[in-house]
Structure formats: structure tokens, C-alpha cells
Amino acid sequence: METFLIKALQLILSLSILVVIHELGHFMFARIFKIRVEKFYLFFNPGFSLFKYKPKNSDTEYGIGWLPLGGYVKIAGMIDESMDKEQMAQPEQPWEFRSKPSWQRLLVMIGGVVFNLILAFTIYSMVLFTWNDTYLPLKNVTQGMEFSQAALDAGFVDGDILLSADGKELERFGVSTLLDIADAKEVKVLRNGIETTLSMNEDLMKNLLKNKEGFATYRLPAVIYQLAEDGNAAKAGLQANDSLVSINNIATPSFSELVEQLQNNKDKEVLVGYYRNGQLQEASVNVNSEGTLGFYAKSEGQIYDIVTKKYGFFESFPAGIKMGIQTLKDYVAQFKYVFTKEGASSLGGFGTIGNLFPAVWNWHSFWMMTAFLSVILAFMNILPIPGLDGGHVLFLLFEMISGRKPNEKFMEYAQMAGMILLIGLVLYANGMDIFRAIFK
């Protein structure tokens, strides 16, 4: 329950920041062009508001709604989610959205997307300035990677060290690396000290989505970091920094292979082979009923050489912008998979997003996830779908090119259709969360 609350709190705080900044973008551009903004709300308020306040001599009511599905600004003279037909039936007023030149209305509509991108760039920059950029170069992972079944089927072998994809060096492990590999015709790996070229097909990403599994993980030797007090490993005389290499004379070069052998020998005594100070030794150790020996293994950061890039305050901004642009490129590249059967089945709603946050509060992780979601929000909102900012932009571009406004009745129907589509997508995505929670 505590884990759920921590994740839920992070999700609500993150989305609140994103919504406020997004709506602030619309608000600021509207005020620059002297367009009246009647409401500025965090969350929706059908029926009633949790909080509302209208400053003296202000046209804008500020508030917090009770339905946490986003937020909105109600701009005078605009067909939006409020569907205020009564206002639209009145003669145009100079302070209304519809009375302004098309280029001003365009800037108002893209203001939210622009502000979300600026927010993402700023967060990434400040994260780099505050925490630096620490990562594990793939070339430093001397034992290579352990691959999922879909990756093995594509020709990879456990222990391969990833080198390049279509000639592009694979520097670090992440989304960009996976996309480069999935889109490549050839991938080079270092296998048993020999550079090997793999011919790739187009099914890798589809199979990863179908199997609902990742691409690979770091291959780690089983090196003891800390012994559990009164654990069987400690009782048998094992020590920190011992590297466990076999169980009952069966080689276990990686931690996952060690775990597999231990699971096969629950409640049994096994002969553990290990290296200590370069010398191969053996010890008889009892495996408990859970299939463990009672120790904590070293992580990849404790085994392989980590690289840290430090950024000064002014240096962090171009690096943060570059990171934000790369995040956007990666998300756009992944978006095409949404329209596949495998991709659609992987969609998720608030539950899926909430699970992206860590189970313990970590400001670095929180801000990185908030920046990532800000990029997603910017991209999703610019899609040319009525009901989203991109739908309004599409109609405005039509007006600017053709020289005439779309029919207001058509705009109303398009807005209604877009809202129905968006509500359907929200219900589907969150329904998939519920389905997976019940049948996982």
C-alpha cells in the first residue's frame, strides 16, 4: 500500500506540473494578444470545483477541478471542450479568440506544446547540472549482454558485446540503442573476442512487443557485495568480493545462471566454486527453501567502469536540449508501433504511467520521468486530432492556406467527434491496465 501511495503521489504531482505548464502556454499567448481567458483550471470540474478564485478586476477564474484527467483554459470566442455554443452565437468581440488574425490564434494553440517542450529542456538541463550524466558504456560491459528470447531468435547470443548498428556506434544501453538495432540492417557485436556481423530482420520490435519482454540486460558475474547476517553463505565462510563461478561443478559465468542452478537445488547442500584473490576455491553451502544462499550481489555499476560527464550551469542547457530532442525523436520513432496489434495490446493508462515511477521517492527519477512525460504530452497534443491542440492547428493552417475559416458548425461536430475518440482511447488504455491487473 505504501508503494502504491508513493507512486500515485509522484504521478499526481508530475501530471499537475505538466498540465499547469501546458495551460500556462495557452494562457500567456492569449494574454499577449489581449484575448480574454475566462477560466484557468487544473483538472476538469463538471458540476463543481474543489477550489476556485477570481481576483478583483480580473477576467479569469482560477480553480482546481475534481476530475484529474488534465486541465483547461477557457478562451473567449473559441470552440473547445467547453462547447459554449451560446457564446459562439453572439457577435464577435475584439477580445475574443475568433476575432484575432490566424497567425495569433496559431501561436495561442501551439503555446501549450511549446511550453511543454521548454519545460522538458529545462528539466533535463537542470538534472544534468545537478546530478551530472552517469552511464555505463557498452564497450565497458566486458561480459556482454543477456538477451530475451526474441533477441536470441534474431541471432544474438548471451555474452555478445554490442558495437554498432549500420555503422553507428552503440555508446550506451537504452531506448535509442534498441531503436537503432531494430531499424538496422546489420548489427556488429563482439562475440568471444571476434567481431561478428548480424543480419537483422524487421520482426525484432514486433516480437518484443508480442512477447511483452525487454531486449536485453547486462550480463553480470555473481560477485558477493554483502553477506546476509546468519545466512548460509556466511556460515560456509564465503566473503565479500568472492566471485561465484560454479554450482556442483556446473559453470555459472553469470548471476542469472547461478540463480537458475540454485533454484534447481532448493533445500539441498551444493558445492560452490568461487574465486578469491585470483585463487579458485570450493565450499559446501546449504541452499534455503527460496533457492538462495544469503548474499547481495554487486550491481553493474560496482562491477563495470562507469563514466560520468559533468556539466556547468551554462553547459547544461545545450546538453539538456539535445537530450530532450533525442527523447522526442525516440518517442516519435516508437509511435508507429502503436498502430500494430502488438503495440495496441501494450497500451496503458494511468496505472502503467504510475508504475514508471520508482517505489521510493527519488528526485532524480521524478524529474527525469516528468521531463519524459512532458515530451510525450507535447507530441500527443500536436497530433492533428480534433479535441487536441493539433486539431485546432490543422484547421488554422487550412484557413491560412485557403483564406477562409472552416464552418463553425463543422468545427463543433469535429470537436465532438475528437472528444469521443479521446475519451474512448482513455477508457481503452485504462481498461487494459485493469485487465492486466486482474489476469496477470
C-alpha positions as CSV (number, residue, x, y, z in Angstrom):
1,M,0.0,0.0,0.0
2,E,2.9,2.4,0.8
3,T,4.4,1.7,-2.6
4,F,1.1,2.4,-4.3
5,L,0.8,5.7,-2.5
6,I,4.3,6.9,-3.3
7,K,3.9,6.1,-7.0
8,A,0.4,7.7,-7.0
9,L,1.7,10.9,-5.3
10,Q,4.5,11.2,-7.8
11,L,2.1,10.7,-10.7
12,I,-0.3,13.3,-9.5
13,L,2.4,15.8,-8.8
14,S,4.1,15.2,-12.1
15,L,0.9,15.5,-14.1
16,S,-0.2,18.6,-12.2
17,I,3.1,20.3,-13.1
18,L,2.7,19.3,-16.8
19,V,-0.9,20.4,-17.0
20,V,-0.3,23.7,-15.4
21,I,2.7,24.5,-17.6
22,H,0.8,23.3,-20.7
23,E,-2.2,25.5,-20.0
24,L,0.0,28.4,-19.0
25,G,1.4,28.3,-22.5
26,H,-2.1,28.9,-24.0
27,F,-2.8,31.5,-21.3
28,M,0.4,33.5,-21.9
29,F,0.0,33.7,-25.6
30,A,-3.7,34.6,-25.3
31,R,-2.9,37.4,-22.9
32,I,-0.1,38.7,-25.1
33,F,-2.6,39.1,-27.9
34,K,-5.2,40.6,-25.5
35,I,-7.6,37.6,-25.7
36,R,-9.8,37.2,-22.7
37,V,-9.2,34.0,-20.8
38,E,-12.3,33.1,-18.7
39,K,-11.1,30.1,-16.8
40,F,-7.7,28.5,-15.9
41,Y,-8.2,25.1,-14.3
42,L,-6.1,22.2,-13.1
43,F,-8.2,19.1,-13.6
44,F,-11.8,19.2,-15.0
45,N,-14.7,20.5,-13.0
46,P,-18.0,19.1,-14.4
47,G,-20.7,20.2,-11.9
48,F,-18.5,21.7,-9.2
49,S,-14.9,22.7,-8.3
50,L,-12.7,21.8,-5.4
51,F,-11.4,25.3,-5.4
52,K,-11.9,28.5,-7.4
53,Y,-10.8,32.1,-7.1
54,K,-11.3,35.1,-9.3
55,P,-9.1,38.1,-8.5
56,K,-10.6,41.5,-8.4
57,N,-10.5,43.3,-11.7
58,S,-9.6,40.1,-13.5
59,D,-11.5,38.3,-16.3
60,T,-10.1,34.9,-15.3
61,E,-11.4,32.4,-12.8
62,Y,-8.6,30.1,-11.4
63,G,-9.6,26.8,-10.0
64,I,-9.0,23.1,-9.3
65,G,-11.5,20.6,-10.6
66,W,-12.3,17.2,-9.1
67,L,-11.7,15.0,-12.2
68,P,-8.0,14.5,-12.6
69,L,-7.9,13.9,-16.4
70,G,-6.0,17.0,-17.4
71,G,-6.9,20.7,-17.3
72,Y,-8.0,23.5,-19.5
73,V,-8.2,27.2,-20.1
74,K,-11.5,28.6,-21.4
75,I,-10.6,31.2,-24.0
76,A,-13.4,33.6,-25.1
77,G,-14.7,33.0,-28.6
78,M,-13.2,29.6,-29.2
79,I,-14.8,26.3,-29.9
80,D,-13.1,24.0,-27.3
81,E,-14.1,21.2,-24.9
82,S,-16.5,23.6,-23.1
83,M,-18.7,23.6,-26.2
84,D,-20.0,27.0,-25.2
85,K,-22.5,27.4,-28.2
86,E,-24.3,30.3,-26.5
87,Q,-21.1,32.5,-26.6
88,M,-20.3,31.5,-30.2
89,A,-23.8,32.6,-31.2
90,Q,-23.1,36.1,-30.1
91,P,-21.5,38.8,-32.4
92,E,-17.6,38.7,-32.4
93,Q,-15.9,40.9,-29.7
94,P,-12.5,42.4,-30.1
95,W,-11.2,40.5,-27.1
96,E,-12.3,37.1,-28.4
97,F,-10.1,34.4,-30.0
98,R,-12.1,34.2,-33.2
99,S,-11.6,37.9,-33.9
100,K,-7.8,37.7,-34.0
101,P,-5.6,37.1,-37.0
102,S,-5.0,33.5,-37.8
103,W,-1.2,33.7,-37.0
104,Q,-2.1,34.9,-33.5
105,R,-4.6,32.1,-33.0
106,L,-2.0,29.7,-34.2
107,L,0.5,30.8,-31.6
108,V,-2.1,30.6,-28.9
109,M,-2.9,27.0,-29.9
110,I,0.7,25.8,-30.0
111,G,1.6,27.7,-26.8
112,G,0.9,24.6,-24.7
113,V,3.1,22.3,-26.8
114,V,5.9,25.0,-26.8
115,F,5.8,25.4,-23.1
116,N,5.9,21.6,-22.5
117,L,9.0,21.3,-24.7
118,I,10.6,24.2,-22.9
119,L,9.8,22.6,-19.6
120,A,11.4,19.3,-20.7
121,F,14.5,21.0,-22.0
122,T,14.8,23.0,-18.7
123,I,14.3,19.9,-16.5
124,Y,16.9,17.8,-18.5
125,S,19.3,20.7,-18.3
126,M,18.9,21.1,-14.5
127,V,19.2,17.3,-14.0
128,L,22.5,17.3,-15.9
129,F,23.7,20.3,-13.9
130,T,22.6,18.9,-10.5
131,W,23.3,15.1,-10.9
132,N,25.6,15.0,-14.0
133,D,25.3,12.4,-16.7
134,T,26.4,9.0,-15.3
135,Y,26.2,6.0,-17.6
136,L,27.8,2.6,-18.4
137,P,29.4,2.5,-21.8
138,L,28.5,-0.7,-23.7
139,K,32.2,-1.3,-24.5
140,N,32.9,-1.5,-20.8
141,V,30.5,-4.3,-20.3
142,T,33.2,-7.0,-20.8
143,Q,30.8,-9.9,-20.2
144,G,28.3,-8.6,-22.7
145,M,24.6,-8.8,-22.5
146,E,21.9,-11.4,-21.7
147,F,19.2,-11.4,-24.3
148,S,15.5,-12.1,-24.3
149,Q,14.0,-14.9,-26.4
150,A,13.0,-12.5,-29.2
151,A,16.6,-11.2,-29.4
152,L,18.0,-14.7,-29.3
153,D,15.7,-15.6,-32.2
154,A,17.0,-12.6,-34.1
155,G,20.6,-14.0,-33.9
156,F,22.1,-12.5,-30.7
157,V,23.9,-14.8,-28.2
158,D,24.3,-14.3,-24.5
159,G,27.7,-12.6,-23.9
160,D,27.6,-10.6,-27.1
161,I,29.1,-7.1,-26.6
162,L,27.1,-4.6,-28.7
163,L,29.3,-2.5,-31.0
164,S,27.3,-0.8,-33.8
165,A,24.1,-0.7,-35.9
166,D,24.5,0.2,-39.6
167,G,27.9,1.7,-38.8
168,K,26.6,3.9,-35.9
169,E,28.5,3.2,-32.6
170,L,26.3,2.0,-29.8
171,E,27.5,4.0,-26.9
172,R,25.1,3.3,-24.1
173,F,22.2,0.9,-23.4
174,G,18.7,2.5,-23.7
175,V,15.7,3.2,-25.9
176,S,17.9,4.9,-28.6
177,T,20.1,1.8,-28.8
178,L,17.1,-0.5,-29.1
179,L,15.6,1.6,-31.9
180,D,18.9,1.8,-33.7
181,I,19.2,-2.0,-33.6
182,A,15.5,-2.6,-34.5
183,D,15.8,-0.3,-37.6
184,A,19.2,-1.6,-38.7
185,K,20.1,-4.0,-41.5
186,E,23.3,-5.0,-39.8
187,V,24.4,-5.1,-36.2
188,K,28.0,-5.7,-35.2
189,V,28.8,-7.5,-31.9
190,L,32.0,-8.7,-30.2
191,R,31.5,-12.5,-29.7
192,N,34.2,-14.5,-27.9
193,G,36.7,-11.7,-28.9
194,I,35.7,-11.9,-32.6
195,E,33.8,-9.1,-34.3
196,T,30.6,-10.6,-35.8
197,T,28.1,-9.1,-38.1
198,L,24.4,-10.0,-37.7
199,S,21.8,-9.5,-40.5
200,M,18.6,-8.1,-38.9
201,N,15.0,-8.5,-40.0
202,E,12.0,-6.3,-39.3
203,D,10.4,-8.6,-36.8
204,L,12.5,-7.8,-33.7
205,M,10.4,-5.0,-32.3
206,K,7.2,-6.7,-33.2
207,N,8.3,-9.9,-31.4
208,L,9.5,-7.9,-28.3
209,L,6.0,-6.3,-28.1
210,K,4.3,-9.6,-28.7
211,N,6.2,-11.4,-26.0
212,K,6.0,-8.3,-23.7
213,E,9.6,-8.6,-22.8
214,G,12.7,-6.4,-22.9
215,F,15.5,-6.6,-25.4
216,A,18.5,-7.4,-23.1
217,T,20.1,-6.8,-19.7
218,Y,23.7,-6.5,-18.6
219,R,25.4,-9.9,-18.1
220,L,26.9,-9.8,-14.6
221,P,29.2,-12.2,-12.9
222,A,27.9,-13.3,-9.4
223,V,30.2,-11.3,-7.1
224,I,29.3,-11.0,-3.5
225,Y,28.7,-7.4,-2.3
226,Q,27.4,-8.1,1.2
227,L,26.5,-11.2,3.2
228,A,23.2,-11.6,4.9
229,E,23.6,-11.9,8.7
230,D,23.4,-15.5,9.8
231,G,22.9,-16.5,6.1
232,N,24.1,-19.9,4.8
233,A,26.8,-18.2,2.6
234,A,28.3,-16.5,5.7
235,K,28.1,-19.7,7.7
236,A,30.0,-21.5,4.9
237,G,32.9,-19.0,5.1
238,L,32.1,-17.1,1.9
239,Q,33.2,-13.4,1.9
240,A,32.5,-10.1,0.2
241,N,34.1,-9.9,-3.2
242,D,34.1,-13.6,-3.8
243,S,33.2,-14.4,-7.4
244,L,30.9,-17.5,-7.6
245,V,31.6,-19.4,-10.8
246,S,30.0,-22.9,-10.4
247,I,27.4,-25.0,-8.6
248,N,28.2,-28.7,-8.3
249,N,30.9,-28.3,-10.9
250,I,28.3,-26.8,-13.4
251,A,29.8,-23.5,-14.7
252,T,27.8,-20.4,-13.8
253,P,29.6,-17.5,-15.5
254,S,26.7,-15.1,-14.9
255,F,24.5,-14.3,-12.0
256,S,21.3,-15.5,-13.8
257,E,22.9,-18.9,-14.5
258,L,23.8,-19.1,-10.8
259,V,20.2,-18.3,-9.8
260,E,19.0,-21.0,-12.2
261,Q,21.2,-23.6,-10.6
262,L,20.2,-22.6,-7.1
263,Q,16.5,-22.8,-7.9
264,N,17.1,-26.4,-9.1
265,N,18.7,-27.2,-5.7
266,K,16.3,-25.8,-3.1
267,D,16.8,-27.2,0.4
268,K,20.0,-29.0,-0.7
269,E,23.7,-28.8,0.0
270,V,25.7,-27.7,-3.0
271,L,29.4,-27.4,-3.8
272,V,30.1,-23.8,-4.7
273,G,33.2,-22.9,-6.8
274,Y,34.5,-19.4,-6.3
275,Y,37.4,-17.2,-6.9
276,R,39.1,-15.3,-4.0
277,N,42.1,-13.2,-4.7
278,G,42.6,-14.9,-8.0
279,Q,42.5,-18.4,-6.4
280,L,39.8,-21.0,-7.3
281,Q,38.3,-22.4,-4.1
282,E,35.3,-24.5,-3.2
283,A,32.8,-24.6,-0.3
284,S,29.8,-26.7,0.7
285,V,26.8,-24.4,1.2
286,N,23.1,-25.1,2.1
287,V,20.6,-23.6,-0.3
288,N,17.5,-22.5,1.5
289,S,13.9,-23.1,0.6
290,E,13.7,-20.0,-1.5
291,G,16.7,-21.0,-3.7
292,T,19.2,-18.5,-2.3
293,L,22.5,-18.6,-0.4
294,G,22.0,-15.4,1.7
295,F,24.1,-12.7,0.0
296,Y,23.6,-9.5,-2.0
297,A,25.3,-9.4,-5.4
298,K,27.2,-6.5,-6.9
299,S,25.4,-4.4,-9.4
300,E,26.6,-3.4,-12.9
301,G,27.9,-0.1,-11.5
302,Q,30.0,-1.9,-9.0
303,I,31.5,-4.4,-11.5
304,Y,32.0,-2.4,-14.7
305,D,33.6,1.1,-15.2
306,I,31.0,3.8,-15.0
307,V,31.5,7.1,-16.9
308,T,30.4,10.5,-15.5
309,K,30.1,13.6,-17.6
310,K,29.9,16.8,-15.5
311,Y,28.2,20.0,-16.8
312,G,28.5,23.6,-15.6
313,F,25.3,25.7,-15.4
314,F,25.6,27.2,-18.9
315,E,27.0,23.9,-20.4
316,S,23.9,22.0,-19.2
317,F,21.4,23.9,-21.4
318,P,22.7,22.7,-24.9
319,A,23.1,19.2,-23.4
320,G,19.6,19.3,-21.9
321,I,18.1,20.5,-25.2
322,K,19.9,17.7,-27.1
323,M,18.6,15.2,-24.6
324,G,15.1,16.5,-25.0
325,I,15.3,16.4,-28.8
326,Q,16.6,12.8,-28.7
327,T,13.8,11.8,-26.4
328,L,11.3,13.3,-28.8
329,K,12.9,11.5,-31.8
330,D,12.9,8.2,-29.9
331,Y,9.2,8.6,-28.9
332,V,8.2,9.5,-32.5
333,A,10.1,6.5,-33.8
334,Q,8.3,4.2,-31.3
335,F,4.9,5.7,-32.1
336,K,4.5,3.7,-35.3
337,Y,4.2,0.5,-33.3
338,V,1.0,1.8,-31.6
339,F,-0.8,1.0,-34.8
340,T,0.2,-2.6,-34.7
341,K,-1.7,-5.4,-33.0
342,E,1.2,-6.0,-30.6
343,G,1.6,-2.3,-29.9
344,A,-2.1,-1.7,-29.2
345,S,-2.1,-4.5,-26.7
346,S,0.7,-2.9,-24.8
347,L,-1.0,0.5,-24.3
348,G,-1.7,1.5,-20.8
349,G,-3.3,4.3,-18.8
350,F,-2.6,6.0,-15.5
351,G,-1.7,2.7,-13.9
352,T,1.0,2.0,-16.5
353,I,2.4,5.6,-16.2
354,G,2.3,5.4,-12.4
355,N,4.4,2.2,-12.4
356,L,7.1,4.0,-14.4
357,F,7.9,6.0,-11.2
358,P,10.2,4.3,-8.5
359,A,8.7,2.7,-5.4
360,V,10.7,5.0,-3.2
361,W,10.9,8.8,-3.6
362,N,13.8,9.8,-5.7
363,W,14.0,13.4,-7.0
364,H,16.4,12.5,-9.9
365,S,14.0,9.8,-11.1
366,F,11.0,12.0,-10.6
367,W,12.3,14.9,-12.6
368,M,13.6,12.6,-15.4
369,M,10.1,11.0,-15.7
370,T,8.4,14.4,-15.6
371,A,10.6,15.6,-18.4
372,F,9.9,12.4,-20.4
373,L,6.1,12.8,-19.9
374,S,6.3,16.5,-20.8
375,V,7.8,15.5,-24.2
376,I,5.1,12.9,-24.7
377,L,2.4,15.4,-23.8
378,A,3.8,17.9,-26.3
379,F,3.9,15.3,-29.1
380,M,0.4,13.8,-28.3
381,N,-1.2,17.3,-28.2
382,I,0.2,18.3,-31.6
383,L,-1.4,15.3,-33.4
384,P,-4.0,16.5,-35.9
385,I,-6.9,15.2,-34.0
386,P,-10.0,17.4,-33.2
387,G,-10.1,17.9,-29.5
388,L,-6.4,18.2,-29.2
389,D,-4.3,21.3,-29.9
390,G,-3.1,19.7,-33.2
391,G,-6.7,19.6,-34.4
392,H,-7.1,23.3,-34.0
393,V,-3.7,23.9,-35.6
394,L,-4.9,21.8,-38.6
395,F,-8.0,23.9,-39.1
396,L,-5.9,27.1,-38.7
397,L,-3.4,26.0,-41.3
398,F,-6.3,25.3,-43.6
399,E,-7.6,28.8,-43.0
400,M,-4.2,30.4,-43.6
401,I,-3.7,28.5,-46.9
402,S,-7.2,28.8,-48.2
403,G,-8.0,32.2,-46.9
404,R,-11.3,31.2,-45.3
405,K,-12.4,29.9,-41.9
406,P,-13.9,26.4,-41.6
407,N,-17.7,26.4,-40.9
408,E,-18.4,26.8,-37.2
409,K,-21.0,24.0,-37.2
410,F,-18.4,21.8,-38.8
411,M,-15.9,22.8,-36.1
412,E,-18.4,21.9,-33.4
413,Y,-19.1,18.4,-34.9
414,A,-15.3,17.8,-35.3
415,Q,-14.7,18.8,-31.7
416,M,-17.4,16.5,-30.5
417,A,-16.0,13.6,-32.6
418,G,-12.5,14.3,-31.4
419,M,-13.6,14.3,-27.7
420,I,-15.5,11.0,-28.2
421,L,-12.3,9.5,-29.8
422,L,-10.1,10.7,-27.0
423,I,-12.5,9.5,-24.3
424,G,-12.6,6.1,-26.0
425,L,-8.8,5.9,-26.0
426,V,-8.6,6.9,-22.4
427,L,-11.1,4.2,-21.5
428,Y,-9.3,1.6,-23.6
429,A,-5.9,2.4,-22.1
430,N,-7.1,2.3,-18.5
431,G,-9.2,-0.7,-19.3
432,M,-6.0,-2.5,-20.4
433,D,-4.4,-1.6,-17.0
434,I,-7.4,-3.2,-15.2
435,F,-7.3,-6.2,-17.4
436,R,-3.6,-6.8,-16.8
437,A,-4.0,-6.3,-13.1
438,I,-6.8,-8.9,-12.9
439,F,-5.3,-11.5,-15.3
440,K,-1.5,-11.0,-14.8
